[in-house]
Amino acid sequence: MSSTNDPIPTFKELERRGWHERAPQYDGGAGRMTRSAATQLLDAVGARAPMELLDVCCGPGYNAGGAAARGCTATGVDLAPAMVGEATRRFPRATFHVGDAEALDFANASFDAVICGFGILHLPEPEKAIAEAFRVLRPGGRYAWTVWCGPDRAQLSGIAQRAIEALADLTVPMPLAPPRELFSDPDAARSALEAAGFGDVRSEELPLMWRGDAPADIWDWYDRGTVRTAALLNLQSPEVRERIKAAMIKDAARFATSDGVLVPNHESCTSPVSRSRRRCRRRRSLWRSIPDQVLRRPRRMPSPPGDPFRTNLG
Ligand SMILES: C[S@@+](CC[C@H](N)C(=O)[O-])C[C@H]1O[C@@H](n2cnc3c(N)ncnc32)[C@H](O)[C@@H]1O
């Protein structure tokens, strides 16, 4: 358990450090599900030779690697150096750099397509990443991201969310961050993208399945394979952690079959076109039409004044 006296890292630093540490085990954990969405992302932007494609939050490089295999000039960017190392080792036909999705180190209009697989939900200021994708895309270029659906469709998230909301101490010192499922709602995604100058926004759900050998595997998945949730769990007292663990395992047991534990965990792919070089509107207007229930309020920690998009939930 981390000490509650440790200084609270920024959300960006928590993510950078967490994914850097988890990079070697990612392929056998989260990557088992996320890499199944690569074809959908690449098809959404029409990836083909000789397009120049940028994979933001590339992790171990599945999407950039897939683009390079289709004949694109593919570049990947990730904040975690060890992820960039994994990607470079796995996919030598693509080029990978350490970089920040919210401040891309590329010239305006330098890519035909930008993709982001399960990355936008890990950013402290996703509106900046949307504006950056818009900036580096050539007019008419496509952007596409994948996110997990809400907890009713992505039931792996539902299992953790139920246990955490019922049992966790949410006053532990977590950095505030946007709700993880901010863009699980296609209408919220559309609002943010249109406010940034994108048009022709399409969203499509893809059924994915989490597989475990036993219900207890779900605990390892969250404890070792996530960053934000693992940090929240790590700050709980040993007794509370055990109670959350037991609740999650009991909930996961509902999904046990003769073929193992199969938990539906659907994702949503959203893909807009960069229409014009119109400047991004002010951040406040970006979020104005996002429904209140998506901007979930933390249970005990109020959002800072003027900042309704941040939560301390894991
Ligand atoms: C869940 S992983 C997704 C990796 C990969 N795209 C996939 O589909 O498997 C999220 C990735 O986002 C990266 N990330 C988090 N914050 C970032 C930022 N500000 N800029 C770039 N990458 C970031 C993490 O290091 C991590 O590799």
The ligand as a Tripos MOL2 file, in Angstrom:
@<TRIPOS>MOLECULE
LIG
   27    29     1     0     0
SMALL
NO_CHARGES

@<TRIPOS>ATOM
      1 C1         -4.1640    1.4940  -22.4550 C.3       1 LIG1
      2 S1         -2.6790    1.8990  -23.2200 S.3       1 LIG1
      3 C2         -3.1060    1.7510  -24.9640 C.3       1 LIG1
      4 C3         -1.9030    1.3240  -25.8040 C.3       1 LIG1
      5 C4         -2.2140    0.9450  -27.2470 C.3       1 LIG1
      6 N1         -2.6700    2.0750  -28.0190 N.3       1 LIG1
      7 C5         -3.2040   -0.1770  -27.3450 C.2       1 LIG1
      8 O1         -4.2360   -0.0120  -28.0150 O.co2     1 LIG1
      9 O2         -2.9510   -1.2240  -26.7550 O.co2     1 LIG1
     10 C6         -2.5910    3.6620  -23.0070 C.3       1 LIG1
     11 C7         -1.2750    4.2590  -23.4750 C.3       1 LIG1
     12 O3         -1.3750    5.6830  -23.4480 O.3       1 LIG1
     13 C8         -0.0910    6.1890  -23.0930 C.3       1 LIG1
     14 N2         -0.2420    7.5710  -22.6200 N.ar      1 LIG1
     15 C9         -0.8030    7.9990  -21.4520 C.ar      1 LIG1
     16 N3         -0.7550    9.3400  -21.4190 N.ar      1 LIG1
     17 C10        -0.1750    9.7660  -22.5640 C.ar      1 LIG1
     18 C11         0.1350   11.0520  -23.1100 C.ar      1 LIG1
     19 N4         -0.1310   12.1800  -22.4350 N.pl3     1 LIG1
     20 N5          0.7310   11.1180  -24.3240 N.ar      1 LIG1
     21 C12         1.0310    9.9870  -25.0040 C.ar      1 LIG1
     22 N6          0.7810    8.7420  -24.5240 N.ar      1 LIG1
     23 C13         0.1700    8.6370  -23.3340 C.ar      1 LIG1
     24 C14         0.3800    5.2190  -22.0340 C.3       1 LIG1
     25 O4          1.7610    5.2850  -21.8180 O.3       1 LIG1
     26 C15        -0.0850    3.8750  -22.6170 C.3       1 LIG1
     27 O5          0.9070    3.2960  -23.4150 O.3       1 LIG1
@<TRIPOS>BOND
     1     1     2 1
     2     2     3 1
     3     2    10 1
     4     3     4 1
     5     4     5 1
     6     5     6 1
     7     5     7 1
     8     7     8 2
     9     7     9 1
    10    10    11 1
    11    11    12 1
    12    11    26 1
    13    12    13 1
    14    13    14 1
    15    13    24 1
    16    14    15 ar
    17    14    23 ar
    18    15    16 ar
    19    16    17 ar
    20    17    18 ar
    21    17    23 ar
    22    18    19 1
    23    18    20 ar
    24    20    21 ar
    25    21    22 ar
    26    22    23 ar
    27    24    25 1
    28    24    26 1
    29    26    27 1
@<TRIPOS>SUBSTRUCTURE
     1 LIG1         1 GROUP 0 **** ****
